[in-house]
């Protein structure tokens, strides 16, 4: 009959148990649990001297049973034996406790114990049982009921695992060799106190030469200097844990650690080209954006933030630049009005500098770059420009029709100097007192003016270019009508004349002195108008 390896190991273990019993059972049973029988003497060095005087008592050692037993036969565990047993079958052994009668059975005559099931140490590591010995004839106990333990012996039947994997970790780019990244820990359900079944060794299966792992601690470290995020950002590192201290035949498990290189400011900003051109019409509004420029930075977040500035005085006097935080572009705006006829080009020296610098990587600098921007001012067909912001003219009233009042002048500010024509805006006033020569700008009267009727006239003159009549300019003109002596005195016949009763012949009827004298004669006796006494009446 062919026996399994496990079965053979069981018999070897049982034999070893009995050998240990002969050469000192104290290696398995704690000293404080050992009872010194009367036929033993405890020596000074802790050992015991056995006296050969026969004495009743149990004879057994620690019982073990291998887990995961495979085979049709029951697994031998060990033997219960009383020194009262003479081998004549008069002693009956009884087993009780955990698994007694089901998992563990005992031969009542020989005391041999067998396990009927395959046991799993990871589910239950030991069983507590009780042994009794009876005289088969009298049914009287030959030994007191005693407790013993059957331990389930571990075998390497569990591979290491990483319950929480896969893992995610990060380490700054450009880190030095040996920088700690992450620590993995594998668990092994086997018995860590017995053999090497749960002794795990770590190794790296994928991720070299960039990373390494400490075989004992599972700490993952960088193994390559100056790893650049801009070249490669993500790494999948596979770590293996192998039990039996990594020896051949050990079980293994693995997990993945997804490592990301985080960004540091190790890249300066760079303009894609050194020279740029920009067209800006002279009609561009002050304070409004007229263009943009952008430097590239391969870093991320704050490490890629750029501050732009115009570093030459010619450009800074006419233009400003600000950074758009969303697009990281330099937005160029106009500070002063442009005039194509005065200056047709501007040169801007633009600098882009990183806002956040890391001294550790200063040797990779400088963290700035410059570019030249040439701005061409575009000529725009502008409306005519009057020589004055407003005009004030005068003319005497009753001047003949067609009398010249004054003249306005306007010119084309553009280089082509187009001819200008003039018009009076009659939409404001229905009465047309003036007209203007469309070529010369001379204003003349069209009606006789009366100062007493309207001393001031306000008109609006319009100027337009002959080449582009849609471009118009307006200027206010105020005409003052000067007075001439054209009205004789008149007596107001609607008013009453007061004549004093004391008036003399030939005296002016309306006389202030006479009038006051009359009032005084009436009111002074009454005490009214005492102020009249001030006058020499």
Beta strands, then each sheet from edge to edge (+ up, - down):
strand 1: 40-42
strand 2: 48-50
strand 3: 58-59
strand 4: 63-66
strand 5: 75-79
strand 6: 81-82
strand 7: 91-97
strand 8: 104-106
strand 9: 112-115
strand 10: 126-135
strand 11: 141-153
strand 12: 167-172
strand 13: 180-183
strand 14: 201-206
strand 15: 211-213
strand 16: 219-222
strand 17: 234-242
strand 18: 252-262
strand 19: 270-271
strand 20: 275-281
strand 21: 289-293
strand 22: 295-296
strand 23: 306-310
strand 24: 319-324
strand 25: 329-334
strand 26: 345-354
strand 27: 368-378
strand 28: 385-386
strand 29: 390-396
strand 30: 404-407
strand 31: 410-411
strand 32: 420-424
strand 33: 434-436
strand 34: 442-445
strand 35: 456-465
strand 36: 472-482
sheet 1: 1+ 2-
sheet 2: 3+ 6-
sheet 3: 4+ 11+ 10- 7+
sheet 4: 5+ 9- 8+
sheet 5: 12+ 18+ 17- 14+
sheet 6: 13+ 16- 15+
sheet 7: 19+ 22-
sheet 8: 20+ 27+ 26- 23+
sheet 9: 21+ 25- 24+
sheet 10: 28+ 31-
sheet 11: 29+ 36+ 35- 32+
sheet 12: 30+ 34- 33+
end
